[in-house]
Amino acid sequence: MNLKNLEYIKKNAPATKEEIENVEKHINGVLPKIYKEFLRQANGMVLDLCVLYDTHRIVESYECNEFADYAPGYISIGNDNGDRELIIKAEKGAVQCGFLDAAELGEGEPEEWFDFKLWVENGCEMEQNDDEDDGYGNVYITRIPDEKLKFLAETKKTFALSISTGVLYKQVNTLPCVIVRQITEAKADILIQKTSYPECYKFGK
């Protein structure tokens, strides 16, 4: 797979064999051969309009979005820097992927399926919608419960935050604190209700 056309913000070092095998221990299936090929060149990548997951984020997304219950046989290998997951079948020969709102897992289909390798080699082009902000907002932490460390650890896991708990600990010294941007209210509400402290979060523009 040729990654030369990708203009990335961050590119991780290649994944190890052990890291790839660890993913397959946690998902109901196997990683597609084509994504293993990507991981062997970069264990995750952040681009301007999307993120391609590293091995840890694949497992984290699988568990947080409850793929085993809502979309068995599928995994997410990225997102659109919002609440749409880049899903693909958890099969060796899978090549077709597509973006789907996480709140629609198990109920909807991506508007378009496309070949992952061709998409990557063409620079992961994304359509930009002039109205993409419509219906989207942010999730804020508005208060901190007494069990601060437990709360922050759960927040990091539930919302699949890429920052460390230590960094989050410092950020919440000033409230309200934005933790997720560009997410639909429906998806935000689902995630907030999964937490032990729903009263500590708020969705807003």
N, C-alpha and C positions, 0 to 999 in steps of 0.2 A: 504494500500500500504506500502510495506516494503522498507525503504530507507537505510538500514544498509550497503548495498554494494556500496553506492555512496561515492567516495573519492572527496570531494568538497573543493574548495578554499574559498568559502563564502556561507553560508546558512542563509537566512533571517528568521525572526520570522514568525509564522503562519499568514495567511491572516485572516482578520476579515470578518464577514458576510457582513458588509457594503462595504468593499473593493471589494468583489466578486460581489455583486449586482451592484456596480458602473460600473464594466466592461460590464455587460450585458445591461446597459443603452446606451453604446457607440458602441456596435458591432451589426451587423445585424444577430442576432441569440442568442444562449445561450452557455455558457461554457460547454464543455463535463463534464459529471459526474466524469470521471476518472481524469481530470485535477483539478477539484474542490477538489478532495480527496488529490491530491498532494499539492495544495495551503493551505489546512487546516493543513498541516504539515510543509510547508515551502513556504513562499511567495516569490519565486524566489531562484535560486541557480546558482552559478558560478562554473563550473568544468573546468578541464584542457583543454578539447577539445570541450566543448559546454557550452551554457548558457540556463537555463530554466527560462522563463520570470516571473517576478512578475506581479501583477495586473496592475500596471502603465505602464510597458513596453508592455503588451499585447495591451492596448489601443493605445499607442504611435506607435507601429508597424502597427497596423490596419489602423491608419490615415496616417502615413508617406508613407506606401507602397500602399495606396489607394486600400485596399482589397474590399471595397464596389463597386468599378468600375471594377477592374481587376480580382478579385477572390471572387465574392459574395458567401456567405455561408461558407467561410473558415476564419480561423484566424491563426496567428502565435503564438506559445507558446515557441519559443526559436530560437537559431541560432547556427551555428557551429564555433563561434568566427571569422566568416568571413562574406560573403554576402549570405549564404544559410539560408533561414528561415525554421524552423520546423513547417510545416503546418498541420492542422487538421480541420475536418469539425466542424462548430459551431452548433453542435447538441448534445443533452443530452446523447445519446447513442454512440457517436463516440469513437472509441478506436484506429483506425489506423492513424498513422501519418507518415510524410516523409520529407526529406530535399529537398528544391527546391530553385534555385537561384532566388532572389527577382526580377531580371530583366525578369524572365520567368513567372511571375505570370499571370495566365489567358491564357498562351500560351503553357506551358509545364506541365509535370507531374513528380513527384519525381521518381528517378530510382528505388526506393524500398519503399514500404509501410510496416510498422511494428507496432506491438502492443505496445502502449506507456507504459502500466504497466509492461509488461515483460521486455521491454528494460530498464526501470528504475531499476527494481529489479535485473537485471543482471549487473548493474553498468554503464549504459549509454555507452556501448562500441562503439567506433568509429573506422572505418578503417582509417589508416594513409597512405596517398599516398606519395611515395617518390618524386613525381613530383608535389606536391600540390602547390609549389610556382610558377609554370609555368602559365603565363597569369595573375598573381595577382600582385598587387602593393599597394601603400598607397595613401591616400588623404592628401594633405598638404594645410595649410593656408599660402599663400605667401605674402599677404598684408592685411592691416586693413583699412576699409573705415572710413570716418569721423563719421558715426553713429555706433560707436564701440559696444555699449551695445545691440542695436537692431540687429546688425550683429551676435554677439555671441549667443544671445538668439535664433535666427533663425538657426544658425549652430547647436546648441545643439538639437533642435527639428527635423530638417531635417535629420541629420545623426544619430539620436537616441543615443546620447552620454550619458553614465551613470554618467559622472562627472557633478558637479555643474557648473553654469555659472561663479561663483567666481573663481573656480579652473582653468577653461578655460581662464578666463581673465588674470591670472598670466602666464599661459603657453605660450600665444601668445606674451609675451614680447620679446621672442626670435623667430625670423622667419628664415627659414620656420618652421612651427610647424605641426607635424603629428597629425591628429585627427582620422583617420580610417586606420587600417592596414589590409592586406590580403583581398583585395576587387578587383573584376574584373574591367577592365577599362570601360566596358559597364555599369555596375551598378554605378560606380563612376560618369560617365558622366550624367546619369539620375538624380542622386541626386544633382549634382552641378548645373544642368540646372533648377532645381526646386527652387533654391535660388534666392534672389534678387541681389546677388553680385557674379555671376559666375566667374568674372574676378579675384576674390580674392582667388580662389582655384586652385590647380594643382594636377593631377594624376601623379605618378611616382613610380619607383621601389625603 
